[in-house]
Structure formats: C-alpha cells, structure tokens
C-alpha cells in the first residue's frame, strides 16, 4: 500500500487497540460503532499483500533469490544493548512508547545498523521474535518486502504494542499503490477524524504532509478520498482547521489539476460560515495523560 495507506493503517491499529482497552475496562467508546468497518478495510488491505502479488507473477519472478548474511542475531542484540541509553528509555515512555523490553537505541542508530546488515528476511524474523522493542523496529528496516507474506503481516500486526513499531513496519514493508488500496488509507484517515473524539491533534497533523504529497494523484477515487480526509481533519477543531487551510494553500500551488481541485473544494467548506460557527468553541486536543 502507499505510505498514506500505511500511515492510516497505523491509526486503524491504534483504533482497535484502544477499543480493546475500553472494552476490558467495561467502558463504551465511539470505536465500538465503527470497528467492524475498520476491520473490514484492514482485511481488504491484508488480502492485497505482497505474497498474493508474488503468486501472480511468472515462476521465475515468484521467489526472490535466497538471502545470506554472516551477521548473527546475538551480535545484533549485543550491539543494541551496548548502544542503549536508560535515559532514552525514560524519554520513550513519556511519548507513549511501550518500554518494558527496550534498550533506548535511537532511530538514527538503528538505521546505521540496518545499513550495515542489509536486507535479510530470515534475520528480520528472528529479531521480531525476540520481542525487544528496538529489535522489532530494526526488523522492519531490514526485512525484504518481496519475502513478506500475508501470514507474516497478520502475525506482526497481532504483536503490535507501540505506535513507532506500527509506523516502521507499515512504512518500510506494507507499501502498495493500487487505486483502491490507496483510497482505503485516506478513507481510514477521514473515519478516524470523524469518529475518534479523543484522538490528539498531532495524529492528524502528521497526516497533512501525506495529503499534500498525494493530492496530485489524478485517479478519481484517490483524489476524492484525499479531499475527504482533508475536510474531515479541518472540521475537528479550530487549530486543525487553520492547519488544513494552510495545507490547502500548499496544495493549490501545485501544477496538478487534481491537486488544485482537492484544495479549492476543501477550502470552500473549511472557510464556510457554518464550519466557522461550529468550530468557534472547540479546543485543541493535546497529548493524552
């Protein structure tokens, strides 16, 4: 799926995890209403995994060449342990990251390790199996999308316990550009903007660069979904409305006919009197405590 779809998949997964927590606590939330729709969309994304596409290729293309590496799992774990910083672990916890099995290794350091290791599907699976936070992020960096199967995607998704692991796995491995897959990502953004009243503004601010980038997609169902996501984000509160309007200005400067339509149509609604009246009493949603 596209990076936009991957980002939206992240929000859907958070959506499900939070819903599960609420159900465990015996509380009701807006997720209980739309979880089935989100689950259906996620299943649709999973069914379009790289494994299925590989099976549709010719026999010569269907299986990548076997990978080999002299790097051992124990060496990588030792290296991460050596680079770890307890102070960084405390900082990670403040950002809502699960740290019960974390070393405190920075993303730039993990990228450095990934560059030295290269693509290695077998090692990625071993790293994931350790359950160590940084090992799973590194697994997403070094795994080869050509080797990723639908079963692996399902297994990794079931193990997700932190937003940064979701980001890394989706961004590095689960990347597709088909029209309806890409549309699904923006639909999920719009659904989240409409239904999750407790989601923090940063979640939606992170979507805006993706909207800018993909607004030039001329495919009808994609551009309409991009427009929908932008409008719904801009109608959440006054702060996001201002950010969405600024995003429209950036998109409008593009030479793309599609981008100009996305921007002008969204601006028409986001600057309308009814929307301004509705948002006059809204407040910015900061990080959850």
C-alpha positions as CSV (number, residue, x, y, z in Angstrom):
1,X,0.0,0.0,0.0
2,X,1.1,3.6,-0.3
3,X,2.8,5.4,2.6
4,X,-0.5,7.3,3.1
5,X,-2.3,4.0,3.4
6,X,0.4,2.7,5.7
7,X,0.0,5.7,7.9
8,X,-3.7,5.3,8.0
9,X,-3.3,1.6,8.8
10,X,-1.3,2.7,11.8
11,X,-4.3,4.8,13.1
12,X,-6.6,1.9,12.5
13,X,-4.5,-0.4,14.6
14,X,-4.4,2.2,17.4
15,X,-8.1,2.4,16.9
16,X,-8.5,-1.3,17.6
17,X,-6.1,-1.4,20.5
18,X,-7.8,1.5,22.3
19,X,-11.2,-0.1,21.7
20,X,-9.9,-3.4,23.3
21,X,-8.7,-1.5,26.3
22,X,-12.0,0.3,26.7
23,X,-13.9,-3.0,26.4
24,X,-11.6,-4.6,29.0
25,X,-12.3,-1.7,31.4
26,X,-16.1,-2.1,30.8
27,X,-16.4,1.3,29.1
28,X,-18.1,2.2,25.9
29,X,-16.5,4.4,23.3
30,X,-17.0,5.5,19.7
31,X,-14.8,2.7,18.4
32,X,-17.4,0.1,19.2
33,X,-19.6,1.6,16.5
34,X,-17.2,1.6,13.6
35,X,-14.7,-1.2,14.5
36,X,-16.4,-3.7,12.1
37,X,-16.0,-1.3,9.2
38,X,-12.4,-0.6,10.1
39,X,-11.7,-4.3,10.5
40,X,-13.2,-5.0,7.1
41,X,-11.0,-2.4,5.5
42,X,-7.9,-3.8,7.2
43,X,-8.7,-7.3,5.9
44,X,-9.0,-5.9,2.5
45,X,-5.6,-4.4,2.8
46,X,-4.1,-7.6,4.1
47,X,-5.5,-9.6,1.2
48,X,-3.6,-7.4,-1.2
49,X,-0.3,-8.3,0.4
50,X,2.9,-8.8,-1.5
51,X,2.6,-12.6,-1.1
52,X,-0.6,-12.5,-3.3
53,X,1.1,-10.4,-5.9
54,X,4.1,-12.6,-6.0
55,X,1.9,-15.6,-6.7
56,X,0.5,-13.8,-9.7
57,X,4.0,-13.3,-11.2
58,X,5.8,-15.7,-13.5
59,X,7.5,-18.7,-11.9
60,X,10.9,-17.1,-12.4
61,X,9.8,-13.9,-10.6
62,X,7.7,-15.6,-7.9
63,X,10.5,-16.3,-5.5
64,X,13.4,-13.9,-4.7
65,X,16.9,-15.3,-4.5
66,X,17.9,-16.7,-1.2
67,X,19.5,-14.2,1.2
68,X,22.6,-14.9,3.2
69,X,24.4,-12.9,5.9
70,X,27.2,-13.6,8.3
71,X,25.5,-11.3,10.9
72,X,24.2,-13.3,13.8
73,X,21.2,-12.4,16.0
74,X,23.3,-12.5,19.1
75,X,25.7,-9.9,17.6
76,X,22.8,-7.5,16.8
77,X,21.3,-7.8,20.3
78,X,24.6,-7.2,21.9
79,X,25.2,-4.2,19.7
80,X,21.8,-2.7,20.6
81,X,22.4,-3.4,24.3
82,X,25.8,-1.6,24.0
83,X,24.2,1.4,22.3
84,X,21.3,1.6,24.6
85,X,20.6,4.6,26.9
86,X,18.4,4.3,30.0
87,X,17.6,8.0,29.8
88,X,16.3,7.5,26.3
89,X,14.1,4.7,27.6
90,X,12.5,7.1,30.1
91,X,12.0,9.6,27.3
92,X,10.4,7.0,25.1
93,X,7.9,6.2,27.9
94,X,6.9,9.9,28.0
95,X,5.8,9.6,24.3
96,X,3.6,6.6,25.0
97,X,6.0,4.0,23.7
98,X,6.0,0.6,25.3
99,X,9.4,0.3,27.0
100,X,9.2,-2.9,29.1
101,X,11.6,-4.6,26.7
102,X,13.6,-1.6,25.3
103,X,17.3,-0.7,25.3
104,X,16.9,3.0,24.4
105,X,18.6,3.0,21.0
106,X,17.8,5.9,18.8
107,X,16.3,5.6,15.3
108,X,19.4,7.0,13.6
109,X,21.5,4.3,15.3
110,X,19.1,1.6,14.2
111,X,19.2,2.9,10.6
112,X,23.0,2.8,10.8
113,X,22.8,-0.9,11.9
114,X,20.2,-1.6,9.2
115,X,22.6,-0.1,6.6
116,X,25.4,-2.4,7.8
117,X,23.2,-5.5,7.8
118,X,21.4,-5.0,4.5
119,X,18.2,-6.8,3.6
120,X,17.8,-10.1,5.4
121,X,14.3,-11.6,5.8
122,X,15.4,-14.5,8.0
123,X,17.3,-12.3,10.4
124,X,14.3,-9.9,10.5
125,X,12.0,-12.7,11.6
126,X,14.5,-13.7,14.3
127,X,14.7,-10.1,15.5
128,X,10.9,-9.8,15.6
129,X,10.7,-13.0,17.6
130,X,12.8,-11.6,20.5
131,X,10.0,-9.1,21.4
132,X,12.6,-6.4,22.0
133,X,11.3,-3.0,21.1
134,X,14.3,-1.9,19.0
135,X,14.8,-5.3,17.5
136,X,11.3,-5.1,16.0
137,X,11.9,-1.7,14.6
138,X,15.1,-2.9,13.1
139,X,13.3,-6.0,11.7
140,X,11.0,-3.7,9.7
141,X,14.1,-1.9,8.4
142,X,16.0,-4.9,7.1
143,X,13.2,-7.2,6.0
144,X,12.6,-7.6,2.3
145,X,9.1,-6.7,1.1
146,X,9.4,-9.3,-1.6
147,X,9.6,-12.0,1.1
148,X,6.8,-10.7,3.3
149,X,3.7,-13.0,3.3
150,X,0.1,-12.3,4.3
151,X,0.6,-14.7,7.3
152,X,3.6,-12.7,8.4
153,X,1.7,-9.4,8.2
154,X,-1.1,-10.9,10.3
155,X,1.4,-12.2,12.9
156,X,3.2,-8.9,13.1
157,X,0.0,-6.9,13.4
158,X,-1.1,-9.1,16.3
159,X,2.2,-8.3,18.0
160,X,2.0,-4.5,17.6
161,X,2.1,-2.9,21.0
162,X,3.6,0.6,20.3
163,X,2.9,3.3,17.7
164,X,6.5,3.6,16.5
165,X,6.7,-0.1,15.7
166,X,3.5,0.2,13.7
167,X,4.9,3.2,11.8
168,X,8.1,1.4,10.9
169,X,6.6,-1.8,9.9
170,X,3.9,-0.2,7.7
171,X,6.2,2.4,6.2
172,X,9.0,0.0,5.4
173,X,7.2,-3.2,4.4
174,X,3.5,-2.8,3.7
175,X,3.7,-0.4,0.7
176,X,1.2,-0.5,-2.2
177,X,0.0,1.9,-4.8
178,X,-3.2,0.3,-6.2
179,X,-6.1,2.8,-6.5
180,X,-8.5,1.3,-4.1
181,X,-5.8,0.3,-1.6
182,X,-4.5,3.9,-1.6
183,X,-8.0,5.2,-1.3
184,X,-8.6,3.0,1.7
185,X,-5.8,4.7,3.5
186,X,-7.4,8.2,3.2
187,X,-10.8,6.8,4.0
188,X,-9.4,5.5,7.2
189,X,-8.0,9.0,8.0
190,X,-11.4,10.5,7.4
191,X,-13.1,7.9,9.5
192,X,-10.7,8.5,12.4
193,X,-11.2,12.2,12.2
194,X,-15.0,11.8,12.3
195,X,-15.3,9.0,15.0
196,X,-12.4,9.3,17.4
197,X,-13.2,12.3,19.6
198,X,-10.3,11.7,21.9
199,X,-7.5,11.5,19.2
200,X,-4.8,14.1,19.7
201,X,-4.2,16.8,17.1
202,X,-0.7,15.5,16.4
203,X,-2.2,12.3,14.8
204,X,-3.9,14.4,12.2
205,X,-1.1,17.0,11.8
206,X,1.1,14.0,10.8
207,X,-1.4,13.1,8.0
208,X,-1.2,16.5,6.3
209,X,2.2,16.1,4.6
210,X,0.8,12.8,3.2
211,X,-2.2,14.7,1.9
212,X,0.0,17.3,0.3
213,X,2.1,14.7,-1.4
214,X,-0.8,12.5,-2.7
215,X,-3.2,15.3,-3.7
216,X,-1.7,15.3,-7.2
217,X,-2.9,11.7,-7.8
218,X,-5.3,12.1,-10.8
219,X,-7.2,8.9,-10.1
220,X,-10.8,9.9,-9.3
221,X,-11.4,7.7,-6.3
222,X,-8.0,8.6,-4.8
223,X,-8.3,12.4,-5.1
224,X,-11.9,12.3,-3.7
225,X,-10.6,10.3,-0.6
226,X,-7.7,12.8,-0.2
227,X,-10.2,15.6,-0.3
228,X,-12.5,13.9,2.2
229,X,-9.7,13.3,4.7
230,X,-8.5,16.9,4.4
231,X,-12.0,18.3,5.0
232,X,-12.8,16.0,8.0
233,X,-9.5,16.8,9.6
234,X,-10.1,20.5,9.2
235,X,-13.6,20.3,10.8
236,X,-12.4,18.7,14.1
237,X,-11.4,21.9,15.9
238,X,-10.2,25.5,15.2
239,X,-6.5,24.6,15.4
240,X,-6.8,21.8,12.9
241,X,-9.0,23.9,10.7
242,X,-6.2,26.5,10.4
243,X,-3.7,23.8,9.7
244,X,-5.9,22.3,7.0
245,X,-6.5,25.7,5.3
246,X,-2.7,26.2,5.3
247,X,-2.3,22.7,3.7
248,X,-4.9,23.8,1.0
249,X,-2.7,26.8,0.2
250,X,0.3,24.5,-0.3
251,X,-1.6,22.1,-2.5
252,X,-3.2,24.9,-4.6
253,X,0.3,26.0,-5.7
254,X,0.8,22.7,-7.4
255,X,0.6,22.4,-11.2
256,X,-1.6,19.4,-10.9
257,X,-5.2,19.8,-11.9
258,X,-6.2,17.2,-9.3
259,X,-4.3,19.0,-6.5
260,X,-6.0,22.3,-7.4
261,X,-9.4,20.7,-7.2
262,X,-8.6,19.0,-3.9
263,X,-7.5,22.4,-2.4
264,X,-10.3,24.5,-3.8
265,X,-13.1,22.1,-2.9
266,X,-11.8,21.7,0.6
267,X,-11.3,25.4,1.1
268,X,-14.9,26.1,0.1
269,X,-16.1,24.0,3.0
270,X,-13.4,24.7,5.6
271,X,-13.8,28.5,5.3
272,X,-17.6,28.5,5.1
273,X,-19.6,30.3,7.8
274,X,-21.3,27.1,9.1
275,X,-18.0,25.4,9.7
276,X,-16.5,28.5,11.4
277,X,-19.6,28.8,13.7
278,X,-19.3,25.1,14.6
279,X,-15.6,25.4,15.4
280,X,-15.8,28.7,17.4
281,X,-15.9,26.9,20.7
282,X,-13.6,24.0,20.0
283,X,-10.3,23.4,21.7
284,X,-7.0,21.9,20.6
285,X,-6.6,18.2,21.6
286,X,-3.2,17.8,23.3
287,X,-1.4,14.6,24.3
288,X,-3.4,12.2,26.5
289,X,-2.3,11.8,30.1
